[in-house]
Amino acid sequence: MDEQTRLKEALGALLTLAEASDRRLTREQIREACEDIGLNERQMEMVCAYLEMNHVTIEGFAARQEDKALFREGEAPASPRRKTGAESAYFKMYVKELEGLSRYREDEEAALIAAMRQGDEAARERLVEGNLHRVVQLSKEYLGQGVLAADLVQEGNIALILAMDSYEEDKNFTVHLLTEIEQALVRAIEEQTGADDVGHCLAADANALLKATETLARELGREATAEELAAHLHMSKRRVETLVKMSLDAMNQSNQTE
């Protein structure tokens, strides 16, 4: 079971516990419920913010407004959802709020990553805020599949936060984030609708990428670049990079089980 699934189950269990405790919890109860995950201080704040948005009072805690904005007020993660689209007032309001956040410059990223890996929470926060727009962009690609836009954003934001902790130095930072976010969106759709169409779509895209790689290699006499593959497949470069990363991860997992 992956970390995001464990976290979602823990959030659901905490909401159930809160129902039986007059909707009040302590930080100790939260840490105990999330013991298998091993929350760091920032993740703890996010969990508390999520609970507060669901009308749970945390003793001695008040969520920051920017943390609350990451979560819509609503049901537990496992609850069934209504079908709707990006026209929701929440989604429009959230996108508007993101416009007020300053993104870091590309030449700042390496220094921010290095600082985050040294435990600098301010750098970590800046990296999270600077990539929230990516969650919205990816969520738009999965609209109309039976899950609220706001729910997709919420799932993507959780994945973004967790991706900061799972990032390894030898990985491409942006591709790592996008892969983790996209996989979370796929899981959310499969869990909430019981459908695996999106998984089949990703598999089809991965197969198309493999064929395009072989075709272009023959035509060009060399390995094709991400830009060339994107143009050949009529995909975005980001989509190609994500598919490559997902394919490599699947191969690594397969090799480890052999």
Secondary structure, DSSP 8 states (H G I E B T S, - for coil): --HHHHHHHHHHHHHHHHHTTTTEE-HHHHHHHTTTT---HHHHHHHHHHHHHTT-EETT----HHHHTTS-S---TTS------TTSHHHHHHHHHHTTS----GGGHHHHHHHHHTT-HHHHHHHHHTTHHHHHHHHHHTTTSSS-HHHHHHHHHHHHHHHHHH--TTS-HHHHHHHHHHHHHHHHHHHHH---HHHHHHHHHHHHHHHHHHHHHHHHSS---HHHHHHHHT--HHHHHHHHHHHHHHHHHHHHH-
